[in-house]
Amino acid sequence: VQFDSTLPCSFLFTWDKDEELLSLDVLFASKISVSRQVAMSLILSRLNYTLAKRRFVLDFDGGYVLYRQSASLANSLYLPHAQRLTFIANMEKQGLKMAELYASRLEDEFSDYM
């Protein structure tokens, strides 16, 4: 799924066939330095405490922060096609909203972590 954004982020949908789980990752362009990754993971852990099925993740190998939301689509096979598309579009909107909210904050408030 492609949509235009001027945000410093990449968006990726993945489908886990075995788990029937659809995930959307919003990868922020800001890279966390190795020396600050533990501190950033603690900040993200605190932030995640308030989120239900969504979370922020720090990729310790690459140093990138991403926002991930996942949804089980086990029962969605029985939904009309239009409803499934609406469900996916809502995931996109939520991902874009989080990107708009956090992309600049990561760069502005945590520039010393980069």
Protein Blocks (a to p, Z undefined) as FASTA:
>chain_A
ZZddfbdcdddddddfklopacdddddfbdcdfklmmmmmmmmmmmmmmpckbccdddfk
nopacddddddfklmmmpcfklmmmmmmmmmmmmmmmmmmmmmmmmmmmmmmZZ
